[in-house]
Amino acid sequence: MLTLAQIEDPRPGLLGQAPENERTKSPHAMIAHAFEAVTGHLQFGKNLVFAIACADDERSHILHPEEARLLSPRAAPKRRLNWTLGRTAARLTLKQLGFEDPPPVLRGEAGEPIWPAGISGSITHCYPWSVAVSAQCSGSIAIGIDLESLERFGKIDVSDLICRKPELEWVRDVSDFHGRLAMIFSAKEALYKSLYPFLRRYVDFTEVELSWSPEQSCFHADVLPSDASCFDGGPVAIFCRRHRHSIFSCSICESKSLPS
């Protein structure tokens, strides 16, 4: 998916500068609120859990030796930090699910985390936080999450790259252009992560079309890639929550049959 590395420094004053303590406040409540909306086979706090690792708490950073070996000695400091925080959060979720000595969460061919058998999960990074979610479930369920900072969307307009026409109309309908654009971006990132275990390929932003349901506080994926015909029921729901300068999205895809 599209990278926002080129727009990480926001245009001064465009979105308003929150005090430092507001920008670094834990997103725990916002994320929990999103997972509380999940229905079906997964139940938040039982077989669906999440954990947050913070860059400021270096004492809690733990890497399994096999995870450490996957990190290149030439990795940039940001890459090294994200890898360590993400695996630390993943380890915490596995402990919540009953793993006394969690196995390593390694890396797949597309960079996706490889979870233990019987576990589906996802990892996202938004400095100073890394968030991991894991769930005890069958291989027919995949989860994707994404955490974004609104400030990343304040410098350039990427709406034509990530939005289809109906989405553009929704994004441009109110004065909150950058906020809605960030919501679309985050929801599609989460959806892509939950589609990948089944499709095993890159999914472009414009292959998917989302519509916002204010009553349910979620997006519905009204249009999916043509090879995503394996999913049960109606449109896939992507739960999206927003608090101050942060946005969190969670997508859960359930296939009619196990991925090959």
Wavefront OBJ file of the C-alpha trace (Angstrom):
o trace
v 0.000 0.000 0.000
v 0.968 3.650 -0.234
v 3.611 4.871 2.159
v 3.255 8.183 3.941
v 6.954 8.496 4.711
v 7.127 11.542 2.477
v 4.516 13.479 4.472
v 5.464 12.779 8.068
v 6.243 16.424 8.849
v 2.897 18.256 8.973
v 2.365 21.740 7.594
v 2.515 24.045 10.651
v -0.878 24.909 12.044
v -2.934 23.093 9.415
v -4.471 20.584 11.789
v -3.645 22.454 14.979
v -0.783 21.512 17.201
v -1.873 19.513 20.220
v 0.196 19.826 23.381
v 2.943 17.222 23.610
v 1.174 15.323 26.389
v -1.957 15.066 24.208
v -0.080 13.788 21.165
v 1.656 11.102 23.214
v -1.324 10.038 25.326
v -1.939 6.291 25.119
v -4.525 5.274 22.496
v -5.667 2.370 24.696
v -9.252 3.566 25.263
v -9.796 4.362 21.573
v -8.514 0.952 20.478
v -10.567 -0.894 23.087
v -13.656 0.972 21.898
v -13.078 -0.281 18.354
v -12.676 -3.912 19.435
v -15.784 -3.746 21.612
v -17.782 -3.360 18.391
v -16.540 -6.675 16.989
v -19.205 -9.379 16.795
v -19.293 -12.998 15.699
v -16.744 -15.661 16.596
v -14.325 -13.214 18.193
v -15.015 -11.692 21.604
v -12.887 -8.848 22.889
v -11.191 -9.719 26.161
v -11.682 -13.454 25.670
v -10.261 -14.812 22.424
v -9.428 -11.342 21.010
v -6.818 -9.197 22.781
v -4.442 -6.342 22.065
v -1.351 -4.781 23.605
v 0.555 -1.532 23.194
v 4.314 -1.025 23.438
v 5.734 2.470 23.861
v 9.122 3.776 22.761
v 9.522 5.550 26.111
v 9.489 2.323 28.136
v 12.713 0.674 27.019
v 12.769 -1.689 30.002
v 9.781 -3.603 28.607
v 11.230 -4.112 25.121
v 11.780 -7.837 24.544
v 12.891 -9.641 21.395
v 13.065 -13.397 20.963
v 16.517 -14.416 19.634
v 14.954 -15.582 16.355
v 13.194 -12.241 15.975
v 16.439 -10.392 16.653
v 18.218 -12.401 13.934
v 15.698 -11.173 11.351
v 16.622 -7.559 12.038
v 19.445 -6.433 9.783
v 22.444 -4.902 11.603
v 22.197 -2.128 8.980
v 18.552 -1.381 9.830
v 17.788 2.292 10.367
v 17.022 3.314 13.965
v 13.318 3.831 13.184
v 13.046 0.406 11.550
v 14.844 -1.213 14.490
v 12.554 0.540 16.993
v 9.340 -0.396 15.152
v 10.422 -4.025 14.865
v 11.266 -4.227 18.563
v 8.091 -2.473 19.728
v 5.869 -4.505 17.408
v 7.288 -7.833 18.560
v 7.127 -6.722 22.187
v 3.414 -5.926 21.794
v 2.835 -9.216 19.963
v 4.487 -11.155 22.780
v 2.241 -9.423 25.310
v -0.896 -10.428 23.388
v 0.194 -14.058 23.223
v 0.746 -14.067 26.969
v -2.802 -12.803 27.414
v -4.013 -15.751 25.336
v -2.252 -18.246 27.610
v 1.225 -18.683 26.121
v 3.555 -18.882 29.123
v 6.626 -18.634 26.910
v 5.383 -17.170 23.618
v 7.096 -18.372 20.442
v 8.696 -15.818 18.123
v 6.528 -13.873 15.702
v 8.608 -14.106 12.552
v 8.222 -12.422 9.160
v 6.597 -13.689 5.957
v 7.612 -13.068 2.370
v 5.642 -9.797 2.172
v 6.738 -8.616 5.603
v 3.602 -9.869 7.340
v 3.931 -11.278 10.886
v 3.831 -15.079 11.149
v 1.744 -16.073 14.166
v 1.657 -19.410 16.015
v -0.787 -22.067 14.786
v -4.351 -21.245 15.764
v -3.614 -17.533 16.117
v -4.480 -14.657 13.780
v -3.062 -11.228 14.386
v -1.757 -7.927 13.107
v 0.747 -5.220 14.063
v 0.762 -1.473 13.402
v 3.168 1.356 14.210
v 2.587 5.044 14.904
v 5.376 6.651 16.922
v 5.739 6.381 19.869
v 3.355 3.422 19.825
v 3.252 -0.042 18.327
v 0.018 -1.994 18.673
v -0.504 -5.727 18.221
v -3.726 -7.703 18.203
v -4.069 -11.474 18.297
v -6.989 -13.854 18.402
v -7.513 -17.561 18.948
v -9.430 -18.598 15.856
v -9.470 -20.829 12.815
v -7.403 -20.147 9.727
v -10.511 -18.832 7.985
v -10.327 -15.565 9.964
v -7.748 -12.826 9.396
v -7.323 -9.520 11.228
v -5.829 -6.228 10.116
v -5.232 -3.107 12.198
v -3.851 0.365 11.524
v -3.016 3.319 13.776
v -2.454 6.734 12.201
v -1.669 10.264 13.313
v -3.774 12.987 11.710
v -0.735 15.220 11.555
v 0.778 12.997 8.855
v -1.966 14.046 6.432
v -1.508 17.783 6.750
v 1.179 18.417 4.154
v 0.003 17.130 0.763
v -3.257 15.906 -0.730
v -3.136 12.176 -1.581
v -6.902 11.786 -1.993
v -6.706 11.052 -5.736
v -4.281 8.200 -5.039
v -6.312 6.418 -2.368
v -9.972 7.313 -3.032
v -12.537 6.214 -5.586
v -15.115 8.771 -6.736
v -17.810 8.092 -4.059
v -15.118 8.203 -1.362
v -13.813 11.514 -2.704
v -17.312 12.955 -2.472
v -17.544 11.879 1.179
v -14.068 13.179 2.031
v -14.736 16.569 0.412
v -18.290 16.954 1.712
v -17.324 18.728 4.946
v -14.579 20.998 6.246
v -12.843 18.020 7.919
v -11.066 17.005 4.710
v -7.791 15.770 6.217
v -9.554 13.907 9.027
v -11.814 11.996 6.664
v -8.949 11.299 4.280
v -6.929 9.829 7.157
v -9.907 7.654 8.098
v -10.168 6.265 4.547
v -6.426 5.626 4.425
v -6.366 3.876 7.808
v -9.419 1.731 7.049
v -7.963 0.576 3.727
v -4.615 -0.233 5.348
v -6.392 -2.394 7.938
v -8.531 -4.034 5.254
v -5.464 -4.816 3.128
v -3.799 -6.564 6.056
v -6.896 -8.722 6.629
v -7.189 -9.573 2.933
v -3.553 -10.529 2.407
v -3.656 -13.996 4.061
v -6.322 -15.004 1.539
v -5.278 -13.151 -1.628
v -1.479 -13.294 -1.063
v -0.885 -10.232 -3.220
v -0.664 -6.450 -3.165
v -4.072 -4.764 -3.190
v -4.210 -1.247 -4.623
v -6.191 1.431 -2.796
v -8.529 1.868 -5.763
v -9.453 -1.826 -5.889
v -11.555 -1.234 -2.778
v -14.459 1.142 -2.213
v -15.596 2.093 1.280
v -18.741 3.774 2.554
v -19.137 5.248 6.041
v -21.943 4.076 8.329
v -22.348 6.724 11.068
v -24.841 4.555 12.962
v -22.279 1.758 13.369
v -19.165 3.951 13.386
v -17.574 1.756 10.735
v -16.806 1.587 7.054
v -18.321 -1.054 4.802
v -16.247 -2.411 1.934
v -18.865 -2.152 -0.813
v -16.347 -3.052 -3.519
v -13.607 -5.652 -3.007
v -10.975 -7.011 -5.415
v -12.378 -9.372 -8.036
v -10.489 -12.326 -6.541
v -11.951 -11.729 -3.056
v -15.119 -13.739 -3.609
v -14.434 -16.113 -0.714
v -15.928 -14.010 2.065
v -19.183 -14.767 3.865
v -22.125 -12.459 4.251
v -22.447 -8.858 3.109
v -19.833 -6.115 2.969
v -16.769 -6.449 5.183
v -16.927 -4.004 8.116
v -13.893 -1.950 9.110
v -14.310 -0.480 12.579
v -12.772 2.973 12.789
v -12.332 5.140 15.860
v -10.924 8.625 16.121
v -9.755 10.560 19.156
v -8.064 13.932 18.950
v -5.053 13.445 16.645
v -5.215 9.644 16.317
v -7.214 7.213 14.189
v -7.449 3.462 14.698
v -8.991 0.947 12.297
v -9.662 -2.779 12.611
v -10.779 -5.148 9.847
v -11.754 -8.790 10.288
v -12.245 -10.962 7.197
v -13.772 -14.419 7.403
v -13.510 -16.769 4.448
v -16.001 -19.462 3.496
v -13.077 -21.850 3.126
v -9.603 -22.149 4.597
v -6.842 -20.356 2.689
v -4.712 -22.708 0.593
l 1 2 3 4 5 6 7 8 9 10 11 12 13 14 15 16 17 18 19 20 21 22 23 24 25 26 27 28 29 30 31 32 33 34 35 36 37 38 39 40 41 42 43 44 45 46 47 48 49 50 51 52 53 54 55 56 57 58 59 60 61 62 63 64 65 66 67 68 69 70 71 72 73 74 75 76 77 78 79 80 81 82 83 84 85 86 87 88 89 90 91 92 93 94 95 96 97 98 99 100 101 102 103 104 105 106 107 108 109 110 111 112 113 114 115 116 117 118 119 120 121 122 123 124 125 126 127 128 129 130 131 132 133 134 135 136 137 138 139 140 141 142 143 144 145 146 147 148 149 150 151 152 153 154 155 156 157 158 159 160 161 162 163 164 165 166 167 168 169 170 171 172 173 174 175 176 177 178 179 180 181 182 183 184 185 186 187 188 189 190 191 192 193 194 195 196 197 198 199 200 201 202 203 204 205 206 207 208 209 210 211 212 213 214 215 216 217 218 219 220 221 222 223 224 225 226 227 228 229 230 231 232 233 234 235 236 237 238 239 240 241 242 243 244 245 246 247 248 249 250 251 252 253 254 255 256 257 258 259 260
